[in-house]
Amino acid sequence: MRLSLTFLSAILCASTALAGSSPHKRNVFNKARTIEKRVPNQPFKHPELQKRASRWLTDKTKEFAVNGTGIPEVPFDVGESYAGLLPISDDPDETRKLFFWFFPSIHPDQPEDIVIWLNGGPGCSSLSGFLTENGPFTWESGTLAPVRNPYSWHNLTNMIWVEQPVGVGYTQGTPNITNEEELAIEFRGFYKQFVETFDVHKWKVYVTGESYAGFYVPYIADAFIQANDTDYFNLAGISINDPIIGDETNQQQVVMLPYVEYWNNLMYLNETFMQQMRERQAECNYTSYWDTYFKFPPPPGPFPVLPDPFYQENYTCDMFDNFYSALLEVNPCFNIYHITETCPHPFSQLGIINPGDYQPPGAQVYFNRTDVQEALHAVVGTNWMQCTDVNVFGNGNATSDAEDTSLGPAQNGVLQRVIEYTNNTIVGSGDLDMILTTNGTLLALQNLTWNGVQGLQEYPSKPLYAPYHPEYNLGALAGSGYQGKWGHERGLTFYTAQLAGHELPGYTPGVAYRMLEILLGRVKDFSSLEPFTTLQGNWTGNGTILRRGAIEYEALLS
């Protein structure tokens, strides 16, 4: 099962919408509150960066060291980082290599844990997530320059963004895999090389990602478990948002009509068309399936597998495309990743990915620039693409139309094993994402048994709280207050972000930041009212602490 690689291979590239057609427009604020003074774009000196000794710079790592003041177009010091290529095995003749960009944490406690971030596709670069979601700096679509990201995940832990599998981004070599088990073995080989190079033996590792990384993350985590070697693969938890984890028809097609019915006051599809779709939904047995299996607790499984509409003669049961085509008639710039968007599509530094994306004359794709490639120790001249045109599951045939042959991790015990091993698995969903809807992901989970019980026994409905906080406010903002819903059962947490689309950490960085605090064990759960555990972004150039309202943030320093 795949999310239809005939239509959605490029579409499922995480960060596409955010990078390709979804600028952040967060200039609305509560005028009743005292808003902190805007700080001019002056040289930034974070106190932790100033006092941190570099335990990372060694004979093994110096070839990967990146000049923090030499990142093209970035007008500030991004701090210590390391980037480059490492092989997928310790064979001295190995030529296949994955690209990484590693940022040691600026957290004062210097935690001995590492979070891996992966984007999806299959075949899309994790540097897109870096640049538009959770990296130390972001460059959002339609904006003129990069800005600091106060919600960078390296504030909390050591972060590594990895381009994988072979064939993606700056990676080197010819793809030779056909399934997720092979992908996970190659990634495990890469990570062992990383552990050796940076001497992070026995450190806790968390694997995170989104979209098609709903496949990648559980399979890689399961491979770490199967290695039975905590010196290299000390798995402590996983997090996936807006993930593909189950059967495509169940997770996407069945839920499409209920999703559009819920949001149609925003989408404006006419009643004649909607009635036709209701009839089609019933003819395809989607109505009865939804009524029978979308329950909390679920009926005993396993759930039946419905026919894949892409292999039927006339595609009549392809409800996703039926709705998408109609929505484009109403709104030519309709964004399946974030349904509130209208025209025009702004330009993205990650390049054109969808028809209609705008690219001004002379524009360059950021990671395809020679100066960027030189700064990051990539192979200069690499034709970097946000989502590769090489078939990463082609088993050595780049033009093959072969697809990932693996079942979804919620279908074959992979996700179950990971949940039961870690008891620290977090699944999130942006409510404004149409490509992989909240209820579609929940339907997949209702067909999964873990820790002795099938599915969630209650629909996740506890209020999710993101702390109120000051804003450094040089372009990266995050909402506060009650931002979604959540629930936790038997080692699995499920949460929603009501204003997020497909790329949840980009649209709602405060929610994602709180998620990471929970994953790392720094905060109990999403109902916690305590402030963020770090003072990310709360410093001006001269070290003055910013305030918002009556909250006294100085007290947090003591």
N, C-alpha and C positions, 0 to 999 in steps of 0.2 A: 504494500500500500504506500502510495506517495500522494502528495497533494498535486496531482495531475501535472506531471512534468511536461506534458504536451502544451499546457497553457500557463502553468503557474511556476515553472522553474525560476524564471527571473522575478516573477511577482513575489515569491516567498522570500526573496532576499530581505532579511531584516535590515532595518534602517532605510529601506528604499523610500517609503513614503515620507518619513521624517527628513531624509536627506534630499529626496527628489521633488517633493511637492508639499511639504508640511512645515512652513516656518512657525516658530514659536511667537505668538502674539500675546504677551502676558503683561500688558501695560495697564491693565485695569486693577485698581486696588481700592481698599476700603478707605474712603476719605474721612471717615470718622476717627480713624487712628492717626497718630502722629507717625509720619513716614520718615525714615532716617534720611539724612542729607545725602544727596548723590555725591559720590566721590569721583574726582577727576581721574582720568586714566594715567596714573603716575606709576613709576617703578614700584614693583611689589616685592616686599621682602617678608616672607612668612617666617615667624620666629623659630619654628621647628626646623625649617630648612637651614637656618643659620647655625644652629647648634648641633645638628646631626653629624656625627662622624660617619664616614663612608666605610662600613664594613664590607661593602659590596665590590669595591674596586680592587681586583686582584689580578694576578698574572693571567688567570683563566678568563676573566671577564672584561679586561681592558679593551679588547678588540671590539666589544659590543657597546662601549660607553658612548652616549649621545651628549653632545654639547647642548645644555639646556637653554643657552642664549642664542643658539644657532638654528632654531627651527624656522624654516622660511615662512614669512608672513606673520609669525607670532611675535608680538612686540613686548614680550616679557619672558622672564626666566621660568621655564616649566619645571625646573628642578632636576634631580638626578634620575636618569633612566638609561636603559640598555636595550638595544634592538639589533636584530640580525637574523641569521639563519642557523638552525641546528638540525642535524640529521635525525632520521626516524629510527635509527638503530646505532649500536656501537661498532658495527662493521666498518673498518677503515675504508672500504671501497664503496660505501653507501653514498649515492649521489642525490637521493631524494631528501629534500630538506623543507622544514616548515619555518615560516617567518613569525617572529614574536616581537612585541614591544613591552618591556617590563618596567614598571614603576615601583620602586621600593616605597613602602608606606611612609607618610610623614607623621603618622600617629606617634605621640611622645612615648608610648609604651613599647614601640617597635615589636609588634606582635609576631609570633612565629607561626603565621598561617599565610596561605596564598590563595587567592581567588583567580580562577581561570575564566575568561569571558570568550564566548563563541557566538558568532552570527550564523545565519542559516543558509537558505538557498534551495536545494543544495548548490554550493559553488559560490557563495557570497563571502566577502571579506569581513573579518572582525574589526578591521580598521574603520569600517563604516560606523560600527557601534562606538568605537573610540571617539570619532570625530563628531558624532551627533547625539550621543547618549550619556556615557558614563566615564569619559576620559578626562584627564586633567585640563584640557581646553576643548572647547566645542566651536564648530563653525557651521551654524545652521543655514538652511536654505534661505536665499534672499537677503542675507546679511553680508556686509562688506569685508569683515575681518573676523578672525578668531577672538574669543574671549575666554577668560579664566572660568573654569567650572567649579563653583563652590561645593558642588555635590559629586565631585569626582570620587570614585570608589577607593582610590588610593589614600584618601584621608583616613580611611578605616583599616585598611589592610594592604598587603603587598599584592599588586595587580599585574596580571599578564594577559594581554590580548594576543590571541594566536590565530594566524591565518591557516586554515586547514579545511579539507584534506589537500593532498598534493594536487596542484592544478589551479589553486586559488591565489589571487593577489600576487605577492612576491615569492611564493613558494617555488621550489626548483624540482625538476624531475617530471616524469611521465606518470599520470595516474594509472594504477594497476589494481584497483579494488572493484568489487561488485556489490559489497554489502557493508553493513554497519560493524559487524564483528571484525572485518579486516581493517576498516577505518579506525576502530578503537585500538587495535593492536599497534598500528602505525603511530597513533597519537601517544600511546603508552611508551613506545620507544623514544619518541621525541621528549616526553616529559622526564624520562629517566636521564637523558642527556642534559636537560635543564637543571635537574636536581644536582647532578655531578658538577656542572659548570658553576652554579651559584651557591653550592654547598648548603642546601636547604633540606638535608636528610631528616626524616622523621617529622617534618613540619606538617601540620594539618593542611589539607588541600580541599577546596570547595570548587565544584565545577558548575558554571552558570552559563546561561545563554537564552536565546529566544528563537521563535519560529521553527525552522527546520532543525535547529539545535534541540528541539524537543525529541528528536531522534538522537542527535550527536551526544548530548549530555548524559542521558541514562546509559547508553551503550558504553561510553568511555568510563563512566563511573563503575559500571558492572565489570569492565575489564580491569580497573584498578582493584576491585574486590577480589576478582579471580586470581590476580597476581599473588595475593597472600603475602605481601611484602610491604609492611608499613614504613620501612626505611625509605622507600621511594614513593609509595602510593598510599599515604595515610589519609584516606578519604574520610571527611567529617560531615559532608552534606552536599546537597545540590539545590539549585534554583533554576527554574525555567519559566519564562513568561510568554504568553500567547503562543503556546507550543502545539505542534502537530505530534500527537502521541498515539492516536488510535486509527481506526478504519476511516478512510477518507469520506465515504458516503455517509456514515453515521455522524462523523464529527463536523462535516461541512454541509452536505446537501440537505439532510433531514431538518437541520435547525434554521435554514435560511428563511423560510416563510415566517416562522415565529419571530425571528429577529427583525425582519422588515416590518411586520405588523406592529411591533413595539415602537419602532423608530419612524413610522411613516408620517407623522406630523412634521418631521424634519426632512424626509425624503420626497414627499409630495407625489407619489405614484397614484395614478387615477384609479377609481373604484372598479372600472371595467377590467383593467389589467389585473388588479388584485384578485378579483373574483376568478379570473382565468387561472391564476396561479394557485388559488385554493383548490380548484378542481384538479389541476395537475398534481398538486401535493397529494391528494387523495388517490389519484390513479396510480401514482408511483409507490403507494403504500407507506408514504412518509408520515401521513397524518396518524394512522393507527400506530406506527412505530413510536412516534413522539409521545402519543397519549399513553402507550403501554410502558415504555422504558425510562422516560424522563421523570423519575419519581425518587423521593428521598424518605426512607431507604428504597433501594431499587428492587425490582423483582429478581428472584434468583437467576443468575446467568449460567452459561455465557449467552450474551445477546446474539440473535441471528445476524448474519452479514448480508446486507442488501446488495443487489447488483451494482457494479460500478457504471455510472451513466456514460462514461467515456468509451466504454466498450459496447454500448448499445447502438443500434443501427442509426437512429435519428437524434440521439442526445436529448430526447424530450424530458428526461428526468434530471437533467443538469440544471437544477434550480439556481445554483450560483450564477451561471452565465445568463440564465433567463433574466434574473434580477439585475445583474450588472449591466447588461445591454440596455435595459429600460432606464436604469438610473443615469446612464451616460446621455440619454436623450433629454432628460430633465436638467441635468447638471453635467455639461461636457467635461468638467474637471473633477467629477466625483472621484473621491479617493477611498478605495476599499480598505486602506489602512487606517484612515481617520475620517469618519463619515461626515464631519461638519465642514469640510473644506470646500471652497468654491474657487472659480477661476480668478486670477491666472495661476499656473504652476510657476513658482519661483525657481530660479537657477540654483543648482546644487553643485558644490565643489567636488562632489563624488561622481559627477557626470550624468549623462542621460541614461535613464533606465526604462522609462515608460513612454509610449507614444504621447506626444504633446508636451513633453518636458522641454523647458526653455533652456537654450544655451546661447548667450550673447556672443557676438563676433569676437574671435581671439581668446575666448575663455579656455582655460586649461583645467583638466582634472587634477586635483591637488596631488594625489599620490602617484600620478604619472609624470610629475615634473622631475627633471634631472636633479635639481638642487635638493628636493625632498628625498629622493632616493639616495643621494650621497649622504645626507644628514643621518639617514636611518640605516646605513650599511646594507641597503638592498642592492641587488644586481642592477646597475645602471643600464637603462635601455629596456627594462622589463615593461611590457605593455600591461600596466596595472588596470584592472577593471573591477568595479564594485561587485559585479556578479560575472564570473568568467563565462566565456563562450566555449570552454573546454568541458567535455563530459567527464566529471570527476569520478563517475562510476562506470566508465567505459572499458575498464580492464585493458588499458593500453591503447584503445582506439578512441581518439579525441572526438571523432565525428560520429561515433556510435550513438544510436538512440536508446541504448540499454538504460535501465533505471535501477535504482537501489532496490535490491531484491529482499531486503529485510522487512519484517512485520513491524508495526508500531510497537514501541516499548511497553505500551499498556496492553498489548495483545498476547505477549509470549513470555511473561514472567520477568522480563528485564527490569521494568520499573518497580515491580513488586519487590525484587531482591534488593534494589537500591534503597527503597523506603525502609524495609525491614532491617537492613544493615546499619543505616545511619540514624533512623528515626528523626531525621532532620531534612525533610524534603519539602520545598516550597514551590507551589505552582501559582502563577499570577496571570491575570487577564485584564486587558484594557477594554472597557465596555464599549468604546467607540470603534473597535476593530471589527470589520466585517469579514475579513479574510479567514480569521480563526476566532470565532465568537466565544464569549464567556460560557454560554450554555452548551456550545459544542464541545468545549473542553470538559465541562462537567459531565456531559453524556458519556464521553470516553472513560472518565474516572468511575462512573457508575457501573461500568462493565469490568472493573478491576477489583481483585481481591487482594488485600494486604493485611498482615497481622491478624489473620483468621476471620475477617469479616469483609463482605463485598460492599464496595462503594461508600459514599458518605451517607450517614444516617439522617443528617439534617442539611437543608440548603444553607450555604454559608451566608449568614445574615447579621453577624456582629458588626457594629460600626467600626470602621478603620480610621485611625487618627494619625495625622501627620503633624508634628509639632509646629507651633508658631515659632518664628525665628527671625533674626535680622537678615537683611539682604545686603551683600556687598554690592550687588546691583550694577554690574558692568555688562549686563546682557544675559545673564543666566539667572532665572528666577524659578521659585518652586512654590506651589500652593500649600496652604496650611488648613488645619481643621479636619473635619470629617470628610474623607476623600474616597471612600469606598466601603466594601464589606469584606468580611473574612470569617473563616472557620478552621478548626483544627481537630483532626481525629486520627489517633493511632499512628503518630509520627509524620502525618502529612498536613501541611497548612495550605489552604487555598484562599487566595485573596483577589479582589478586583480593585481597579482604579477607575473611577467613574468618568474622568476626563481624559484618560489615556487612549491612544490608538494602539496599533500593533507594536510600536517600539516604546514600551512602557517607561523605561528609565529616561527617555528623551522628553516625552510629553509630561510626565509627572515625576520629576527627579526626587522630590521629597518623599514620595511614597516608596520609590525604589531604594532610596537611602535608608529609610526605616526598615525595609525588608532585609537589607544587607546587615544591619545591626542585629536583627533577629536571627538571621542565618548564622552569624558569628557568635551568637550567645551573649551579646552585649545588652540586649533589651529582651524582656520576656515575650511580648507578643504585640499585635497591632492595636490592642486596646490600651496600651500603656500611654499615659499622659506625660511622661517625663520628656524633657527636651532631648534634642539630638546629643549623642554622647561625645561629639567633637564640636569645636567652635569653627568649623570650616567657613572660610570666607568672611569672618567677622573682624578682619583687620584691615585698616587703611595703611597707606604707605608709611605713616609714622607710628604705627602700632596702636592707634586709638581704637577702642572697642566700640562698635556700633550698637545702637539701641533701637528697639521698636516698641512703641507704646510704653507701658509702665513696667515692662519686664526688665529686671536688672541682671544683665549678663555678666557684670563684673564678678558677681558672687560665684559664678561657675568656675572662675579661675583659681579660687582659693582652695 
